Amino acid sequence: MAGKEARFLAHEAPFGELALTCPDGQMLHHLDWMTDQAVQLLKNVMRLTAPNPGVMTGPGTNSYLVGDPDTGYAAIDPGPADTEHLDRLWRAAGGNIRLIICTHSHPDHSPGAAPLQALCEQHGHKPPILGLASLATARAHSAFIPDRELSHGERLVLQGHGHTSEVVHTLRVVHTPGHAANHLCLVLEEDGLLFSGDHVLNGSTTVIDPPDGNMNDYLNSLDTLLAACEQDRVSFILPAHGYVLGNLWDEPHDARACISHLKAHRLKREAKILNVMQQLPQGSMDDWVKQAYDDVPPRLWPVAMRSLLAHVERIRTRCDG
């Protein structure tokens, strides 16, 4: 990093990315976040990070290109409507973008879809914008209507003829409401990769913001992702923010372990929140966040408050039931 050699252990954030890109341990992959050029993760997967770093976005939104020159590319999460970022994304694909897919409608993920489509159309091809429409529960800045809605379990196929044989890249749609009601993930079946959007992140837990976010849906969707990882022996998770997660299949830090750990962390937090609610039954949300998130810097409590509300709603629903 920063032009210097570095080594990372299995519990450190960059380890999964290095295991994916340098499986033999060679020091060939640069970990510095770059927004000016795409990073090759596999021969058929590139990542271009948008220049929108922040508290909510980490180093920035990861836009992914899946495919190759023979099949064309699927652009996953074009990000914000940043002209230079979209131009770099288009150029990285050699102008051959066949599909534009949004994992969900939040403003750091989907606004770039329409201008990217327009850029492609200027050069003779108009790829469809795919995803799920935002619901009425979404905030105004997250309004989104795709050209076509995707279905859970649907397969999107990029197909072409290579030098010696037919080339196929298959993305399977997995509907994963929770972070957003219209959130979806994508499994790249041939390579055992999961594009997780904001449902699974590297280095932090995602915010669940009611009413469009729902904690019960989020936890159930983690189970859905776990089943998807089992089905296709997914070893690596490519999140919309942060480095690649995971490791080689059946090792301690594989994709399944990442998801299981995340669910355990959420349930542990919920148990802590329940305890605080029982100790301070007349307390306000401000009182509860200080106690339930006492391991989080106070500057992040306004963000934590949103997930706290989602946990409180789930707790009360379960108690009422």
C-alpha positions in Angstrom: 0.0 0.0 0.0 1.2 3.6 -0.8 3.7 2.0 -3.1 5.1 -0.3 -0.3 4.9 -4.0 0.2 2.6 -5.2 3.0 1.4 -8.5 4.3 -2.0 -9.1 5.9 -3.4 -11.8 8.1 -6.7 -13.6 7.6 -8.6 -11.4 10.1 -7.6 -8.2 8.4 -9.9 -6.3 5.9 -7.7 -6.7 2.7 -7.0 -10.4 3.1 -10.0 -11.6 1.0 -9.1 -9.4 -1.9 -5.5 -10.6 -1.8 -6.7 -14.2 -1.6 -8.8 -13.6 -4.8 -6.3 -11.7 -6.8 -3.0 -13.4 -5.6 -4.0 -16.9 -4.6 -0.3 -18.1 -4.8 0.8 -15.3 -2.4 2.7 -13.2 -4.9 2.7 -9.5 -4.3 1.1 -8.4 -7.5 -2.1 -6.5 -6.4 -2.2 -2.8 -5.3 -4.6 -2.1 -2.4 -4.6 1.7 -2.6 -8.0 3.0 -3.5 -7.9 4.5 -7.0 -10.8 6.4 -8.7 -9.0 7.2 -11.9 -8.7 3.7 -13.3 -10.3 0.3 -13.0 -8.7 -2.4 -10.9 -8.6 -5.9 -12.4 -9.8 -8.4 -9.8 -10.2 -11.4 -12.2 -9.8 -11.6 -15.9 -13.5 -11.0 -16.2 -14.2 -8.7 -13.2 -13.1 -5.1 -12.8 -13.8 -2.6 -10.1 -13.9 1.2 -10.5 -14.4 3.1 -7.2 -16.4 6.3 -7.5 -14.8 9.5 -6.0 -17.4 9.8 -3.3 -15.6 8.8 0.0 -17.3 9.5 3.3 -18.7 8.2 6.5 -21.5 6.3 4.8 -19.6 5.3 1.7 -16.1 4.4 3.1 -13.5 4.8 0.3 -16.3 5.3 -2.2 -19.0 3.3 -4.1 -17.6 0.3 -6.0 -18.8 0.0 -9.6 -18.1 -3.4 -11.1 -17.7 -4.6 -14.7 -18.4 -8.2 -15.3 -17.5 -9.8 -18.7 -14.9 -9.6 -21.4 -14.4 -8.1 -24.8 -16.0 -11.1 -26.5 -19.2 -11.1 -24.4 -19.5 -7.4 -23.5 -19.9 -6.2 -20.0 -22.5 -5.8 -17.2 -22.0 -2.7 -15.2 -23.1 -3.2 -11.6 -23.9 -0.1 -9.5 -22.8 2.8 -11.7 -22.9 4.9 -8.6 -23.6 8.7 -8.4 -24.2 10.8 -11.5 -20.5 11.7 -11.7 -19.6 12.4 -15.4 -15.9 11.6 -15.1 -16.6 8.3 -13.2 -19.1 7.2 -15.7 -16.8 8.0 -18.6 -14.0 6.0 -17.0 -16.5 3.1 -16.5 -17.5 3.2 -20.1 -13.9 3.4 -21.3 -12.8 0.5 -19.0 -15.5 -1.6 -20.8 -14.2 -0.6 -24.2 -17.6 1.1 -24.8 -19.2 -2.4 -24.7 -21.6 -2.2 -21.8 -24.6 -4.6 -22.5 -26.4 -4.4 -19.1 -26.6 -1.8 -16.3 -27.7 -3.3 -13.0 -28.5 -1.4 -9.8 -28.4 -3.4 -6.6 -30.7 -0.8 -5.0 -31.9 2.8 -5.4 -29.8 4.7 -2.9 -28.2 7.9 -4.2 -24.7 6.5 -4.2 -25.7 3.6 -6.3 -28.3 4.3 -9.0 -28.3 7.9 -10.2 -25.4 7.1 -12.6 -27.5 4.5 -14.5 -29.4 6.9 -16.8 -26.4 9.1 -17.8 -24.3 5.9 -18.3 -27.1 4.5 -20.6 -27.2 7.9 -22.5 -23.4 7.8 -22.9 -23.6 4.3 -24.4 -26.5 5.3 -26.6 -24.4 8.2 -28.0 -22.1 5.5 -29.3 -24.7 3.3 -30.9 -25.9 0.9 -28.2 -28.5 1.5 -25.4 -28.1 -1.1 -22.7 -31.2 -1.7 -20.5 -31.2 -0.5 -16.8 -32.1 -3.4 -14.6 -33.1 -3.7 -11.0 -36.1 -3.3 -8.7 -38.2 -0.2 -8.6 -38.1 1.7 -5.3 -41.2 1.4 -3.1 -43.3 4.2 -1.6 -41.3 3.7 1.6 -38.1 5.0 0.0 -36.8 8.5 0.6 -37.3 11.0 -2.2 -33.6 10.9 -3.2 -33.8 7.1 -3.7 -36.6 7.1 -6.3 -35.7 4.6 -9.0 -37.5 2.9 -11.9 -35.6 0.5 -14.1 -36.3 -0.3 -17.7 -37.1 -3.8 -16.6 -37.6 -5.3 -13.1 -35.6 -8.4 -12.2 -37.0 -11.5 -10.5 -35.5 -13.5 -7.7 -33.6 -16.4 -9.3 -33.5 -14.9 -12.8 -30.3 -15.4 -14.7 -28.6 -12.7 -16.8 -26.3 -14.2 -19.4 -23.4 -12.6 -21.2 -22.4 -14.8 -24.1 -19.7 -14.6 -26.8 -17.2 -16.6 -28.8 -13.6 -16.6 -27.6 -10.5 -17.8 -29.5 -11.2 -21.4 -28.8 -14.6 -21.8 -27.3 -17.9 -20.1 -26.3 -17.6 -17.8 -23.3 -20.5 -17.4 -20.8 -20.9 -15.3 -17.7 -24.0 -15.8 -15.7 -25.3 -13.5 -13.0 -28.1 -14.9 -10.9 -30.4 -12.4 -9.1 -31.0 -12.8 -5.4 -33.6 -10.5 -3.9 -32.3 -9.3 -0.5 -34.6 -6.8 1.1 -33.5 -5.3 4.4 -31.0 -2.5 3.8 -33.5 -1.3 1.2 -36.8 -2.8 0.2 -35.6 -3.1 -3.5 -32.2 -4.4 -2.7 -30.8 -7.3 -4.7 -27.5 -9.2 -4.9 -25.9 -11.1 -7.8 -24.1 -14.4 -7.9 -21.6 -14.9 -10.7 -22.1 -18.6 -11.1 -19.1 -19.6 -13.1 -16.6 -17.9 -10.7 -18.3 -18.4 -7.3 -18.6 -14.7 -6.6 -21.3 -12.7 -4.8 -21.9 -9.1 -5.6 -23.5 -8.0 -2.3 -24.3 -4.3 -2.8 -24.8 -2.8 0.6 -26.2 -5.9 2.2 -22.7 -7.2 3.2 -19.9 -4.6 3.5 -16.2 -4.9 4.4 -15.2 -3.1 7.6 -18.6 -2.1 8.9 -22.2 -3.2 9.2 -24.7 -1.7 6.8 -27.3 0.8 8.1 -30.9 -0.4 8.2 -33.1 2.8 7.9 -36.8 2.3 8.4 -39.4 2.4 6.9 -37.7 1.3 3.7 -35.1 -0.7 5.7 -36.3 -3.6 7.8 -34.2 -5.5 10.3 -36.3 -8.7 10.1 -36.0 -8.7 6.3 -32.3 -8.0 6.5 -31.6 -11.0 8.8 -33.8 -13.3 6.7 -31.9 -12.1 3.6 -28.6 -13.1 5.2 -30.0 -16.6 5.4 -31.0 -16.3 1.7 -27.4 -15.3 0.8 -26.0 -18.1 2.9 -28.1 -20.6 0.9 -26.9 -19.0 -2.4 -23.3 -19.4 -1.2 -23.9 -23.0 -0.5 -25.6 -23.6 -3.9 -22.7 -22.1 -5.9 -19.8 -22.7 -3.5 -19.3 -18.9 -3.3 -15.8 -18.1 -1.9 -15.7 -14.4 -2.3 -18.0 -11.5 -1.6 -17.6 -8.3 -3.7 -19.3 -5.4 -1.7 -20.3 -2.0 -2.9 -18.0 -0.4 -0.3 -14.6 -1.8 0.8 -12.3 -4.6 -0.2 -13.3 -8.1 -1.4 -14.4 -10.3 1.5 -13.8 -14.1 1.9 -11.2 -16.7 1.3 -10.8 -20.1 -0.3 -13.7 -22.5 0.2 -13.8 -24.4 3.5 -11.2 -22.1 5.0 -12.0 -20.2 8.3 -12.8 -17.0 6.5 -14.8 -18.1 3.5 -18.0 -16.3 2.3 -20.3 -18.4 4.4 -18.2 -17.5 7.5 -18.5 -13.8 6.7 -22.3 -14.0 6.4 -22.6 -16.1 9.6 -20.4 -13.8 11.5 -22.4 -10.8 10.3 -25.7 -12.3 11.4 -24.2 -13.3 14.8 -22.9 -9.7 15.3 -26.4 -8.3 14.5 -28.1 -10.6 16.9 -25.5 -9.8 19.6 -26.2 -6.1 19.1 -30.0 -6.8 19.3 -29.6 -8.6 22.6 -27.6 -5.6 23.9 -30.4 -3.3 22.8 -33.1 -5.5 24.4 -31.1 -5.4 27.7 -30.9 -1.6 27.5 -34.6 -1.3 26.8 -35.4 -3.5 29.8 -33.0 -1.5 32.1 -34.3 1.8 30.9 -38.0 1.1 29.9 -38.9 4.9 30.0 -35.7 5.9 28.2 -35.6 7.8 24.9 -34.0 6.6 21.8 -31.1 9.0 22.7 -30.7 7.3 26.0 -30.8 3.8 24.4 -28.3 4.6 21.6 -25.7 5.8 24.2 -25.9 2.6 26.1 -26.5 0.1 23.2 -23.7 1.6 21.0 -21.3 2.6 23.7 -18.6 0.9 21.7 -19.2 3.2 18.8 -17.8 6.8 18.6 -20.4 9.3 19.6 -20.1 11.1 16.2 -21.6 8.0 14.6 -24.6 7.8 17.0 -26.9 9.7 14.6 -26.2 7.0 12.0 -26.5 4.2 14.6 -29.8 5.6 15.7 -31.4 4.5 12.4 -30.3 0.8 12.9 -31.3 1.1 16.5 -34.8 2.0 15.4 -34.9 -1.0 13.1 -33.8 -3.3 15.9 -36.4 -1.8 18.3 -39.1 -2.3 15.7 -38.1 -5.9 15.3 -38.0 -6.5 19.1 -41.4 -4.9 19.6 -42.9 -6.9 16.8 -41.5 -10.1 18.2 -42.8 -9.3 21.7 -46.2 -8.4 20.4 -46.3 -11.6 18.5 
